[in-house]
Amino acid sequence: MENSKVLALAGGVGGAKLALGLRDILDEESLAIVVNTGDDEEFFGLHVSPDLDTVMYTLGGIANPDTGWGISGETFRSLNRLRQYGADTWFNLGDLDMATHIRRTQLLGQGNTLSEVTNSLCSSLGIAHSIFPMTDDTLRTVVITEISEMSFQEYFVKNRCDPRVISLRFDSPSECSPSPGFVTALNESDLLVFCPSNPFLSVDPILAVPGVRKKIENFRGARVAVSPIVGGEAIKGPAGKILRELGHEVSCVGVAKRYVDLCDVFIIDNVDADLASTIEKLGMRVVVTNTIMNNDQEKRTLAREILSLDY
């Protein structure tokens, strides 16, 4: 899609990987990356935006290569001292990472929006491409489990995704709307890409922002999604577990059903080729390729394949 504008919706490590591949191919005027903020949380008085940071650190070339999140070469001296002072330190914040949250909180306290703060942080890291939060308002993912209701981070980090999920809810204490950059990208882009992110914890919060689902249903260009489930398992994270617990098929078919009316082309991995015809019956065109991105070359290869499809 030469000279096209692309909007990528991302969250988590899988989303960041494809975002990097797209960044390496597209110039800064041709790509907007919108990131889930449903798992934002406050720790030690600091505003933490885990998904934004994962994408930002990845595109900034400082992400921990072993985990895909956090900063390479991180240390945890501040957290250890907080623990010594009696603070509850179940959420791991590294020293370098903490600097990001301190600066974010400082800029938000000065009246800047989360979009403006994200732009400032990205500029400082030499990132030229646009990364936008899904909203500048507050919209939080609440996980209802067999134990209790809990925030995303309580479920994901404190309880290690162990409790059985009964349902999910997205709470906003006030009127919530998509960020200005998100609105512009939805209106101006020719291609919308759902990165291989958790459909419940990364994509659904974006779709829960008022007006977004309708805009994507009526999107003027092509819409493509990459399955985060390969061979009946999530590449990373609890997507497979949540699919199972909420009564969905744990396969790329189960994910595809989440994208009915939102997606024109659904990309699945070679190992799931036999499921292509089942997904096509949902009304989507299916592309079968390698979706595992183990290195930067594979990220670029998948991104290039998405961009070269005949839409």
VOGU-3710 file (C-alpha; in Angstrom, 3 decimals, decimal comma):
1> menskvlala> 0,000/0,000/0,000  2,394/2,631/-1,272  1,864/6,172/0,090  -0,829/4,847/2,434  -1,404/5,870/6,024  -1,475/3,036/8,544  -3,049/2,915/11,982  -1,786/0,131/14,255  -3,654/-0,797/17,435  -1,307/-2,325/19,970
11> ggvggaklal> -0,857/-3,579/23,489  1,650/-5,847/25,174  4,798/-7,412/23,766  3,169/-8,864/20,631  1,752/-5,485/19,699  5,104/-3,801/20,259  6,894/-6,332/18,046  4,684/-5,678/15,025  4,724/-1,944/15,722  8,510/-2,071/15,434
21> glrdildees> 8,299/-3,949/12,135  5,890/-1,369/10,742  8,077/1,477/12,032  11,093/0,089/10,211  9,235/0,155/6,887  6,978/3,208/7,094  8,067/6,814/7,470  6,823/8,895/10,373  4,053/10,509/8,330  2,624/7,137/7,312
31> laivvntgdd> 2,227/5,368/10,652  0,268/6,075/13,827  0,400/3,626/16,739  -2,471/3,707/19,233  -1,871/1,887/22,483  -4,090/0,412/25,178  -4,127/2,316/28,483  -6,703/0,162/30,268  -3,938/-1,294/32,430  -2,563/2,073/33,582
41> eeffglhvsp> -2,179/2,197/37,332  -0,763/4,381/40,086  2,116/3,003/42,149  3,945/4,971/44,840  2,108/8,071/43,633  3,368/7,615/40,073  1,292/7,197/36,899  2,444/3,965/35,231  1,421/3,179/31,629  2,783/-0,339/31,006
51> dldtvmytlg> 1,594/-0,855/27,426  2,609/2,639/26,312  6,015/2,079/27,876  6,459/-1,330/26,224  5,811/0,178/22,795  7,910/3,251/23,577  10,868/1,284/24,917  10,693/-1,103/21,955  10,698/1,655/19,342  13,298/3,544/21,353
61> gianpdtgwg> 15,635/0,553/21,205  15,964/0,202/24,981  13,523/-2,627/25,752  14,755/-5,662/27,671  15,343/-8,235/24,895  14,729/-11,173/27,234  11,271/-10,121/28,456  10,104/-7,749/25,712  9,065/-5,262/28,415  11,012/-3,091/30,807
71> isgetfrsln> 14,400/-1,538/30,084  17,595/-3,339/29,171  20,176/-3,395/31,962  17,590/-2,450/34,581  18,387/-2,377/38,305  15,976/-2,369/41,252  17,759/-0,505/44,044  14,934/1,979/44,600  12,348/-0,798/44,817  14,495/-2,690/47,298
81> rlrqygadtw> 14,788/0,420/49,463  11,021/0,973/49,259  10,568/-2,607/50,436  12,939/-1,899/53,321  10,776/1,089/54,239  7,752/-1,199/54,440  6,128/-0,410/51,090  4,132/-3,084/49,274  6,373/-3,802/46,291  4,517/-6,530/44,380
91> fnlgdldmat> 4,684/-4,428/41,195  8,236/-4,420/39,861  9,482/-0,945/38,969  13,101/-0,685/37,882  15,232/2,364/38,545  15,364/3,489/34,906  11,698/2,664/34,396  10,806/4,681/37,478  12,374/7,758/35,907  9,812/7,457/33,084
101> hirrtqllgq> 6,940/7,368/35,574  8,331/10,248/37,627  8,580/12,426/34,532  5,149/11,330/33,268  3,526/12,128/36,617  5,321/15,476/36,787  4,138/16,501/33,309  0,568/15,311/33,950  0,586/17,326/37,175  1,481/20,400/35,155
111> gntlsevtns> -1,755/20,007/33,181  -0,466/18,172/30,107  -2,593/15,449/28,561  -1,344/11,861/28,394  -0,938/12,325/24,614  1,253/15,389/25,140  3,287/13,616/27,805  3,757/10,531/25,607  4,930/12,722/22,729  7,436/14,453/25,021
121> lcsslgiahs> 8,823/11,156/26,343  9,050/9,676/22,842  10,878/12,745/21,545  13,391/12,433/24,370  14,053/8,831/23,313  14,502/9,813/19,665  11,236/8,242/18,488  9,913/10,108/15,452  6,800/8,018/14,773  3,562/8,921/16,535
131> ifpmtddtlr> 2,525/6,865/19,554  -0,829/7,818/21,040  -2,723/6,558/24,071  -6,200/5,276/23,209  -7,640/8,058/25,389  -6,415/10,997/27,444  -9,153/10,190/29,934  -9,325/7,372/32,470  -10,659/3,995/31,364  -9,553/1,040/33,468
141> tvviteisem> -9,778/-2,696/32,873  -11,459/-4,520/35,768  -11,087/-8,304/35,886  -13,902/-10,145/37,660  -12,432/-13,415/38,923  -13,577/-16,320/41,043  -11,841/-14,623/43,987  -12,870/-10,992/43,597  -12,862/-8,016/41,277  -9,363/-6,712/40,671
151> sfqeyfvknr> -7,500/-4,235/38,523  -5,602/-5,534/35,538  -2,263/-5,245/37,322  -3,581/-7,047/40,411  -4,724/-9,880/38,139  -1,723/-9,907/35,827  1,174/-9,201/38,183  0,106/-9,646/41,803  -1,924/-12,814/41,166  0,074/-13,979/38,108
161> cdprvislrf> -3,109/-14,523/36,036  -3,948/-17,461/38,287  -7,586/-16,789/39,340  -10,263/-17,986/36,939  -11,721/-15,090/34,963  -15,509/-14,778/34,989  -15,848/-11,534/33,028  -14,210/-8,200/32,232  -15,416/-4,653/32,705  -14,050/-1,298/31,597
171> dspsecspsp> -14,642/1,520/34,063  -14,409/5,251/33,434  -15,160/7,666/36,259  -16,190/10,410/33,823  -16,889/11,081/30,173  -14,277/9,303/28,086  -13,322/9,867/24,459  -10,588/8,718/22,075  -7,417/10,789/22,090  -7,164/13,473/19,375
181> gfvtalnesd> -4,370/11,555/17,609  -6,513/8,428/17,597  -9,467/10,292/16,092  -7,282/11,808/13,365  -5,726/8,441/12,532  -9,139/6,758/12,340  -10,321/9,450/9,933  -7,219/9,659/7,749  -5,702/6,166/7,615  -6,091/3,792/4,678
191> llvfcpsnpf> -5,209/0,631/6,601  -6,023/-0,383/10,168  -3,909/-3,146/11,729  -4,887/-5,045/14,849  -1,493/-6,175/16,131  -1,238/-9,663/17,689  -2,283/-8,436/21,121  -4,497/-10,061/23,750  -8,067/-9,597/22,418  -9,521/-9,208/25,905
201> lsvdpilavp> -6,870/-7,273/27,802  -5,318/-5,152/25,051  -7,838/-4,778/22,219  -11,172/-4,752/24,057  -10,195/-1,732/26,211  -9,473/0,221/23,023  -12,833/-0,830/21,588  -14,501/0,165/24,880  -13,590/3,833/24,411  -16,926/5,417/23,439
211> gvrkkienfr> -17,333/5,765/19,686  -14,278/3,708/18,711  -15,992/0,429/17,832  -18,478/2,215/15,582  -15,684/4,147/13,863  -13,786/0,911/13,190  -16,944/-0,799/11,895  -17,323/2,127/9,469  -13,599/2,527/8,744  -13,101/3,694/5,149
221> garvavspiv> -10,030/1,576/4,448  -8,980/-2,043/4,867  -8,827/-3,703/8,289  -6,452/-6,543/9,081  -5,805/-8,494/12,285  -2,991/-10,847/13,267  -3,923/-13,719/15,566  -2,049/-13,840/18,889  -3,016/-17,524/19,224  -0,810/-19,956/17,318
231> ggeaikgpag> -1,277/-23,709/17,423  -3,900/-23,429/20,154  -1,671/-21,436/22,519  -0,922/-17,777/23,177  2,531/-16,753/22,008  2,885/-14,832/25,262  0,537/-14,008/28,137  -2,869/-15,279/29,298  -4,932/-14,913/26,096  -5,418/-18,671/25,740
241> kilrelghev> -6,343/-19,105/29,399  -8,922/-16,300/29,255  -10,422/-17,596/26,006  -10,910/-20,979/27,665  -12,320/-19,591/30,904  -14,815/-17,352/29,103  -16,068/-20,257/27,012  -14,359/-19,499/23,704  -12,427/-21,854/21,481  -8,707/-21,598/22,225
251> scvgvakryv> -7,531/-21,184/18,663  -7,152/-18,564/15,985  -10,825/-19,278/15,200  -11,810/-18,223/18,712  -9,913/-14,975/18,211  -11,341/-14,395/14,731  -14,870/-14,562/16,129  -13,963/-11,551/18,297  -13,205/-9,567/15,140  -16,407/-10,175/13,172
261> dlcdvfiidn> -17,536/-6,836/11,657  -14,204/-5,261/12,665  -11,823/-7,031/10,308  -11,607/-7,759/6,576  -8,406/-9,827/6,516  -7,345/-12,202/9,276  -3,746/-13,423/9,386  -2,950/-16,792/10,929  0,242/-18,780/11,324  1,286/-21,603/9,004
271> vdadlastie> 0,630/-24,204/11,720  -3,047/-23,219/11,699  -3,509/-23,418/7,927  -6,184/-26,096/8,278  -8,408/-23,597/10,134  -8,428/-21,036/7,329  -11,686/-22,233/5,762  -13,492/-22,078/9,120  -12,455/-18,439/9,588  -13,407/-17,569/6,015
281> klgmrvvvtn> -16,956/-18,661/6,818  -17,052/-15,805/9,351  -16,790/-13,382/6,433  -13,060/-12,677/6,502  -10,347/-13,272/3,977  -7,588/-15,379/5,538  -3,857/-15,049/4,932  -1,576/-17,865/6,122  2,056/-16,996/6,876  4,689/-17,027/9,596
291> timnndqekr> 3,450/-14,820/12,441  6,110/-15,707/15,036  8,418/-12,702/15,389  11,567/-13,975/17,094  13,847/-11,258/15,735  13,680/-7,850/14,086  13,940/-9,313/10,591  10,848/-11,456/11,183  9,016/-8,393/12,543  9,811/-6,498/9,358
301> tlareilsld> 8,914/-9,475/7,170  5,448/-9,789/8,701  4,924/-6,027/8,522  6,002/-5,986/4,875  3,634/-8,858/4,056  0,723/-6,992/5,695  1,530/-3,844/3,721  1,940/-5,699/0,418  -1,420/-7,481/0,518  -3,879/-6,626/-2,222
311> y> -6,718/-4,973/-0,361
//
